[in-house]
Amino acid sequence: MLHHVSIGVRDVARAAAFYDRVLATLGYKRVFEVMPYGIGYGDTAPSLWVQLPHDRNTASVGNGAHIGLIARSKGAVEAFHREALAAGAQDDGPPGPRPDYGPHYFGAFVRDLDGNKIEAVLVAMPAAPAARKRSAVATGFPSIHPV
């Protein structure tokens, strides 16, 4: 559903040094920049923007908002948290299970240099048992729909 998310910062170059270092732990990189206004991060296309506010006013933190970034392993969540703290972030929840969010949720939260809340999260769902295929006659669905 989401195409991209933007985080407002006061100093793009300062934020870039932080995000270059921290997002690398999750396998993301700087893929686009419009300096001195903003930088886009992602795999191949920008989906997270770190930028000056469009209205040119001072950036402020959204109350209740945070950005959750997909991690590919628990080790990546731990590295994200460790590197973020080493780069000057504030701890907002160490790496670990979050049973309130679900039985397979493992995440870590930090506040970036401007106070934005960012999270690295792994939701490692157990492998589903192989579904037994039924005929379209028995299920009422075409064979492309597994049951």
LUMMI-627181 format. One record per residue (C-alpha): y, z, x; residue in one letter. Coordinates in Angstrom, 3 decimals. Example, Ala and Ser with C-alpha at 12.3 -4.5 7.8 and 13.67 -1.06 7.14 Angstrom:
<pts>
[pt [-4.500, 7.800, 12.300], 'A'];
[pt [-1.060, 7.140, 13.670], 'S'];
</pts>
This chain:
<pts>
[pt [0.000, 0.000, 0.000], 'M'];
[pt [2.509, 0.856, 2.717], 'L'];
[pt [4.018, -1.872, 4.860], 'H'];
[pt [5.955, 0.449, 7.139], 'H'];
[pt [7.589, 3.862, 7.431], 'V'];
[pt [10.845, 4.688, 9.222], 'S'];
[pt [11.777, 7.903, 10.996], 'I'];
[pt [15.458, 8.577, 11.579], 'G'];
[pt [16.432, 9.777, 15.050], 'V'];
[pt [19.699, 10.609, 16.805], 'R'];
[pt [18.915, 8.831, 20.087], 'D'];
[pt [16.499, 5.872, 20.078], 'V'];
[pt [15.976, 5.780, 23.849], 'A'];
[pt [15.142, 9.495, 23.907], 'R'];
[pt [12.797, 9.123, 20.926], 'A'];
[pt [11.173, 6.069, 22.526], 'A'];
[pt [10.166, 8.036, 25.618], 'A'];
[pt [8.520, 10.605, 23.327], 'F'];
[pt [6.799, 8.143, 20.957], 'Y'];
[pt [5.630, 5.783, 23.730], 'D'];
[pt [3.782, 8.704, 25.314], 'R'];
[pt [2.456, 10.369, 22.157], 'V'];
[pt [1.398, 7.303, 20.155], 'L'];
[pt [-0.545, 5.931, 23.132], 'A'];
[pt [-3.025, 8.797, 22.583], 'T'];
[pt [-3.867, 7.223, 19.197], 'L'];
[pt [-4.059, 3.663, 20.500], 'G'];
[pt [-0.674, 2.559, 19.144], 'Y'];
[pt [2.090, 0.942, 21.170], 'K'];
[pt [5.627, -0.367, 21.011], 'R'];
[pt [5.353, -3.831, 19.472], 'V'];
[pt [8.960, -4.591, 18.531], 'F'];
[pt [12.394, -3.337, 19.465], 'E'];
[pt [15.966, -3.918, 18.470], 'V'];
[pt [17.780, -1.766, 20.994], 'M'];
[pt [19.747, 0.391, 20.730], 'P'];
[pt [18.959, 0.643, 16.995], 'Y'];
[pt [15.212, 0.963, 16.641], 'G'];
[pt [11.651, 0.497, 17.866], 'I'];
[pt [8.540, -0.519, 15.917], 'G'];
[pt [5.091, 0.844, 16.749], 'Y'];
[pt [1.638, -0.252, 15.650], 'G'];
[pt [-1.477, -2.128, 16.707], 'D'];
[pt [-0.088, -5.671, 16.600], 'T'];
[pt [2.717, -5.418, 14.003], 'A'];
[pt [5.233, -2.611, 13.516], 'P'];
[pt [4.259, -0.129, 10.834], 'S'];
[pt [6.115, 2.929, 12.163], 'L'];
[pt [9.801, 2.515, 12.943], 'W'];
[pt [11.794, 5.004, 15.000], 'V'];
[pt [15.432, 4.180, 14.408], 'Q'];
[pt [19.015, 5.170, 13.834], 'L'];
[pt [19.778, 5.637, 10.136], 'P'];
[pt [20.937, 2.412, 8.523], 'H'];
[pt [24.115, 4.076, 7.206], 'D'];
[pt [25.018, 5.099, 10.797], 'R'];
[pt [25.283, 8.757, 9.766], 'N'];
[pt [23.463, 11.491, 11.674], 'T'];
[pt [19.707, 11.502, 11.145], 'A'];
[pt [18.340, 14.416, 9.133], 'S'];
[pt [14.787, 15.578, 8.454], 'V'];
[pt [13.325, 15.040, 4.990], 'G'];
[pt [12.202, 18.318, 3.458], 'N'];
[pt [8.528, 18.069, 2.524], 'G'];
[pt [8.025, 14.675, 4.158], 'A'];
[pt [5.690, 13.956, 7.034], 'H'];
[pt [4.008, 10.940, 8.579], 'I'];
[pt [0.214, 10.981, 8.971], 'G'];
[pt [-1.150, 8.694, 11.683], 'L'];
[pt [-4.791, 7.598, 11.831], 'I'];
[pt [-6.740, 8.901, 14.807], 'A'];
[pt [-10.077, 7.387, 15.785], 'R'];
[pt [-11.654, 10.601, 17.116], 'S'];
[pt [-11.178, 14.364, 17.301], 'K'];
[pt [-10.403, 13.878, 20.988], 'G'];
[pt [-7.532, 11.559, 20.057], 'A'];
[pt [-6.135, 14.202, 17.654], 'V'];
[pt [-6.329, 16.783, 20.433], 'E'];
[pt [-4.714, 14.436, 22.983], 'A'];
[pt [-1.928, 13.583, 20.496], 'F'];
[pt [-1.133, 17.275, 20.028], 'H'];
[pt [-1.333, 18.082, 23.750], 'R'];
[pt [0.884, 15.138, 24.792], 'E'];
[pt [3.392, 15.778, 22.023], 'A'];
[pt [3.856, 19.395, 23.129], 'L'];
[pt [4.102, 18.317, 26.774], 'A'];
[pt [6.785, 15.781, 25.757], 'A'];
[pt [8.879, 18.464, 24.037], 'G'];
[pt [7.555, 18.564, 20.458], 'A'];
[pt [7.269, 21.785, 18.486], 'Q'];
[pt [3.785, 22.853, 17.370], 'D'];
[pt [3.447, 22.755, 13.581], 'D'];
[pt [-0.342, 23.159, 13.336], 'G'];
[pt [-2.875, 22.919, 16.165], 'P'];
[pt [-5.827, 20.510, 16.116], 'P'];
[pt [-8.597, 21.596, 13.833], 'G'];
[pt [-10.348, 21.244, 10.505], 'P'];
[pt [-8.220, 21.447, 7.375], 'R'];
[pt [-10.735, 22.490, 4.702], 'P'];
[pt [-7.964, 22.687, 2.094], 'D'];
[pt [-7.504, 18.914, 2.556], 'Y'];
[pt [-11.216, 18.125, 2.378], 'G'];
[pt [-14.467, 18.894, 4.178], 'P'];
[pt [-14.115, 16.030, 6.675], 'H'];
[pt [-10.400, 16.382, 7.530], 'Y'];
[pt [-9.402, 17.112, 11.152], 'F'];
[pt [-5.700, 17.031, 12.019], 'G'];
[pt [-2.823, 18.304, 14.116], 'A'];
[pt [0.872, 18.597, 13.243], 'F'];
[pt [3.987, 18.545, 15.430], 'V'];
[pt [7.741, 18.260, 14.993], 'R'];
[pt [9.221, 15.491, 17.136], 'D'];
[pt [12.399, 15.886, 19.181], 'L'];
[pt [14.524, 15.394, 16.035], 'D'];
[pt [12.439, 17.702, 13.834], 'G'];
[pt [10.426, 15.011, 12.003], 'N'];
[pt [6.938, 16.209, 11.071], 'K'];
[pt [4.181, 13.923, 12.354], 'I'];
[pt [0.440, 14.348, 12.126], 'E'];
[pt [-2.612, 12.818, 13.750], 'A'];
[pt [-5.577, 12.850, 11.388], 'V'];
[pt [-9.233, 11.913, 11.447], 'L'];
[pt [-11.169, 11.879, 8.199], 'V'];
[pt [-14.739, 11.418, 9.388], 'A'];
[pt [-16.754, 10.709, 6.298], 'M'];
[pt [-20.520, 11.065, 6.659], 'P'];
[pt [-22.480, 7.841, 6.473], 'A'];
[pt [-23.486, 7.009, 2.907], 'A'];
[pt [-27.184, 6.539, 2.252], 'P'];
[pt [-28.197, 2.929, 1.857], 'A'];
[pt [-27.759, 1.962, -1.774], 'A'];
[pt [-30.710, 0.401, -3.492], 'R'];
[pt [-29.734, -2.943, -4.984], 'K'];
[pt [-30.460, -3.523, -8.651], 'R'];
[pt [-30.589, -6.809, -10.401], 'S'];
[pt [-27.565, -8.094, -12.315], 'A'];
[pt [-29.639, -7.939, -15.485], 'V'];
[pt [-30.373, -4.227, -15.025], 'A'];
[pt [-26.797, -3.239, -14.104], 'T'];
[pt [-24.713, -5.705, -16.060], 'G'];
[pt [-22.770, -6.545, -12.872], 'F'];
[pt [-22.959, -9.656, -10.718], 'P'];
[pt [-24.982, -9.234, -7.542], 'S'];
[pt [-21.800, -8.918, -5.425], 'I'];
[pt [-21.245, -5.419, -6.823], 'H'];
[pt [-23.488, -2.874, -5.051], 'P'];
[pt [-24.678, -0.042, -7.217], 'V'];
</pts>
